[in-house]
Every structure is written in C-alpha cells, then in structure tokens.
Amino acid sequence: MRKLLPLTVTSSSSHPGGRSAMTCRFRCGDACFHEVPNTSDNEYAGDVIAGAIGRRSMMRAAAIVTVAAAAGSATVVGARPAQAAQASQAATGETAAKPAFGTKGARGLRFTPVAPNTTDAVVAPDGYGQNVVIRWGEPILRGAPAFDPENQTAAAQAGQFGYNNDFLALLPLPGERHRQLLVANHEYTDEILMFRGYDPANPTRQQVEVAWAAHGLAAVVVEEDRRTGKLTPVSRHPLNRRVTATTEFRLTGPAAGSDLLKTSVDPTGTKVLGTLNNCSGGTTPWGTTLHGEENFNQYFANASRATDKRYGIGTTATERKWERFDKRFDIAQEPNEVHRFGYVVEFDPYDPTSTPRKHTALGRFKHEAATVRLTADGRPVVYSGDDERFDYFYKFVSSKRVKKGSSRAVREHNLSLLDEGTLYVAKLTGDSPAIEIDGSGTLPSDGEFDGSGQWIPLATATADGAVSHVEGMTADEVFVFTRLAGDKVGATKMDRPEDIQPSPVSGRVYVVLTNNSNRGKTGSAAADEANPRNSNKHGHILELTERWNRPESTRFAWSLFLVAGDPDDPATYFAGFPKDDVSPISCPDNVAFDPYGNLWISTDGNQLGSHDGLFGVATRGERRGELKQFLTVPTGAETCGPIIQDRRVLVAVQHPGEIDGASVEKPASVWPDGPGKIVRPAVVAVWRKDGCDIGM
C-alpha cells in the first residue's frame, strides 16, 4: 500500500494542523491553542448577552512551542512514477522533450498532475510557464518609493502592495486592451519576517504603523503579454489604490448607529477606521468586490465579557501590542471597537474616491468568504463561512433587486443591496442511522454521507428597521453577536467552514470544511453525518442543492462531495471516483470554478507531508470526483485566492518561509527572489507555454 512519507519537520510536533506555530501566532492568534469558543449545546436559551458586562473570561493563551527547522528540500513523496519524473524535472529546471498535458481527464483538467513535493518554488505541470505578478512592497501609487526592507516606513507601505495577499479578483477594464484590474486582500502581517531584529515584546511605533499600512486591500491594474501569458502591474494607474488599517469605512445596514457600535471617537456608530484580517471574498454582478474580515479577534487586548469569549478574544496583551499605540485596540478602554470588525466589506475598485462599506446585515463572525448568486428575479444571495472549529455557515438573501446601468443613482442603489434582507444559518440532518456514524469515516450502508437541511432565519432588515427571529435577542444583538444567535437556534457545528462557492454551471453550492482536530474529543461534539470523522485533520467538502435550485429557498439537500486525505486511507472519498487515480489532498481552503464547471481547491496546512497546493476536481459527468494537483507553493507558504481563467491561473502565495525559528536573519525560504533577498508574499500567474487553454 502506498504511503506518504514523513518530511523534514517544519513545526512543533505538538502543534495541531500542518501549519507552523509561527503561522498560527500571526495569522489567527493561536486559535488552535485556545479553548474552543463554541461551548454551547445548541439547545439552551442562555443569558450570555444579559450577563456579559462585568464577567471575566477564563480563556488563557497556551504556551507556544517553537522548533527551529531548516527550509524543506526538493523531496518528492508518495509519487507515482509519472508524477515523480515530472516533479523531478520541475525541481531541477529540466523540461521534457515533449510536453505531457495528459490525454485523459475532464475538460479543463487534462494535465499531468504535479507530485506531492517540498520544493522551495511554485511547481507547475510540465509545459506550463509562470511569473511573479506583484510582490509585497512593490510601489503601485504615484509617489511611492521603491521597496527597501531595511528602511520601510508607513508612508511608503501605504503606497505599495501590502503583505500576505489572500483573496484575488480580476475585473475587466473596458477600453484598455489587454489590461485587467487586480484586487487583492492583505490578510495579516508577520513582523518577524518583515523587520530585521524585530523584538516581539517591544515593537516600535514605526514597525506598528508599517504593519497597519500593510494590512487591508489593494487595487492595481495589470497588463498581459499575449505571447506568453505573463501579467505585470501598471504602476501609478489612476485606479490603483491601497486601503489600510487606518482608512475610513462606513458601517451600513441594520446595526449601523447601534449603541453596540458607538465609541468615544465615533459616537455615531457609523464610521470605523480600517479593515483587518481579510481572508477570502467574492465579486458581485454589479462590479464590486466583497472581503471577509476573519480572525479580527487577535488584534484586541484585555477582553472581559462573555460575548468577547464567544469570539475568541483574549484577556491579556496581544501578539503585536497595537494596544500600546492606539487605545481602540484595548477593550478595557474602548469596549465597543471590537464590535466594529468581523463583517463583510464591500469595495468599489472602479471608484478610487469611494468609501468602503461594512455590511452589518450579513452578520458579525469570522467571515472566510462572501460569494454571490442571484435569484431568478435579480436579488443577491451571499454565502459565508465562519472559520472556527464547531462554528456555522450562513447565507443572506437580499430583498432588493440589482439594477442595470452605470449612472450614479444605479451605482448607489446597488451598493445598498446588502443592507436589506434576511440572514440565515444552516442546520443539517443526516439520513443514516446514528450507529453507522462512528467517527471513523466509514461510509454508511447507503454508500454516501448525505441528508437534508434548512436555513434558519436569524433576523430581517428592512428600510424601516429590523426584526429579530431569535428569542431573547434584539435585532442589533443578532447582527453584532451572530454566533450567539446561531447557538440559540441550534445551528449545526461544523469543522471550520471556510470558502463557499455556488457553481455557475450547476447551481450547486460547495462548502469547504478545512479540518477540526477537536472533533470527538472529550467535551467536544462527536462526529455526525455532515462531519463524519473524529480528529478530522484533513477536512472535507460539502455539496448543497438548494430546493428547486433556487438560492432563496429555506430547504436544501446535502452530501459530502470530497473527504480529503491520503487516497489509500479508507476514510477518504472522492465523489465515488476510483481512489487509485487521484492526487492526495489535505486541508482544503479557498475554492474557485473554471469555465467548465470544475472546482479548483487551494489548501492550507497540508498534513500529508507535502507543501500546500492547488487542485482541480471534476464536479459533473463520468469523471466526477477526479482530482488532480496543478501546482505546489514554496516552503512554509499557503495557496490562496485562486483565479481560473481560460488561459491563465492565478494564485496568491501567502506567508512563504513562515517556518518556526525563521526570521529576516535566518530565512527558511529563498522565494521569490533567491538567496540574499528578503522573502516576500506575492501573486503568481501560470499559463501554458504553447498558448493554449488551461487543462485542454
């Protein structure tokens, strides 16, 4: 039996997941080391909000165990012969005499899979080229200086591409041939890899202000070389823009102006500075982008309320110590500031003077994504996951219709679409006897993990106000403490709901569950049919079919489309496709669709010994479930923000070199610019060298 071999250790053996402990420190505030915030049994009508003031959270940060490790070598693991040969060519720079794209596979997936490997590079299939589109620190605004990591300032960073790019969108630019508008999230900063000699206990004001400027969003025009597929940024284009942790935002929707959102600086409860920890997102049919504020909890210090505990906010100092330089990050001084983060942000990249919005009607939680599907009568439906162990996934159904046109009035109407409608949370029921769901991942007797579900309404916002559908909670409380509302109505506890994407071809909705090592542990929820493995370290993907294929429906059917892991593990499942002809996959995260309806999956925290990567899987036809690895990313990196076009694939290479013990002085990766250069997150484009379509 084929087994994936262990690689060089790159993180503490006691650390949960395939990520390094350093990544968990800076990306999610050590969420996996903390008590799980959801301790509800989903059956009580509790008094958490009523007793919130004055109660002290008992959550304490666990000690971080770090193990210094060298950068991974170019090792191929668990590869079949054809894959091993192809990966060896990639590692050595050699090219086969004749490109092998593969004659088998679903349309769009006809390439020779990349083998699992630990090469410190972006490894793509034989016959494919690539280029770094844009790196952290590259100037995009007029007057911004060239990147100098030894003399970085906040003013410079505010005009440069930000750090740790995640979600990506490519939008058309009418009238500008061979140009598109790239929008990127800048999720978080890792100061140890940004600043030489960084002292985590005593950051300087300059370092903190650079970090503020490195968060947020970027819009930058890119130009394509039609001969090669290469993309390059167009610096100083009038549409280029940076949004940072100090940019002004509008709070909109039903909770805007609530007492829960008012602060000493903003007594109106409608204006907030910045956006933090933007992970995945989505695009809208009216030409804007949506961005989910995810692990915002880690930026706030000195929490004391039960509501703070439900959101995983710590009771002591933060990792970055921002509260020393701005009191809004100190809950003891500004108790409501934290309530102004954790929303879906809407950004208009075609108007560089516009004020971005935070939509309270979509609820407050750790939004991993915000993807849109229209009803038959033109109302947007937005799906979003709450990326936490044992938390929920949601949808919002607008009561307003999209208008066509480009006038200012039409534009303003469409920017208000996500302020009125109903917010729902999902509850799933399996159709197999409970005795057949034993936590091992063994399929039940009907041969499939499946069942039915319902969308439970939480609150409805109208032009005249808002109504709560949750007993004991006001509408404002539902929209600000959405997790508590989900607890009260009995939503299904999931294994870290992340990206959610409706298929543009079939209309089915795919919900990504990354992993949950706590599933089945003493005191935690046991396996159920929608989350069938205890100690679920590899994750799975759920496929929903809304009733009558109408996104506004409150009923759906569901099944597990993919149960990730080593194909030799009997607990894995690939939609029924033969497991001896698929790539191993672990910890699915962001997803996207190609023009043929194939689902492309990026991974975060691979626990099979290989670097993270990007995979394509057929969702329809006789090859449904056929999964093939398209690329891997460098040492310590995560694959984010995939975009799949006819002739080009883009990925955001996030946190390269983020390995325990690494620093500016002791880098664990030499990507993307080679030895002696600072490691930089970047966006990469991949294309076929012969100019043909991807996977054909």
Helices and strands as residue ranges (DSSP letters): H 21-27, G 31-33, H 81-92, E 128-135, H 154-157, E 165-172, E 179-186, H 191-194, H 205-214, E 216-224, E 231-233, E 241-243, E 248-252, G 259-261, E 271-273, E 278-283, E 289-293, G 296-299, H 306-310, G 322-324, G 327-329, G 337-340, E 344-347, E 357-359, G 360-362, E 371-374, E 380-385, E 389-391, E 393-398, H 408-414, G 417-419, E 421-430, G 434-436, E 450-462, E 465-468, H 475-480, H 482-488, E 494-495, E 497-502, E 509-513, E 540-546, G 547-549, E 555-563, E 573-574, G 579-581, E 588-593, E 599-603, E 613-617, E 627-632, E 638-644, E 649-654, E 682-688
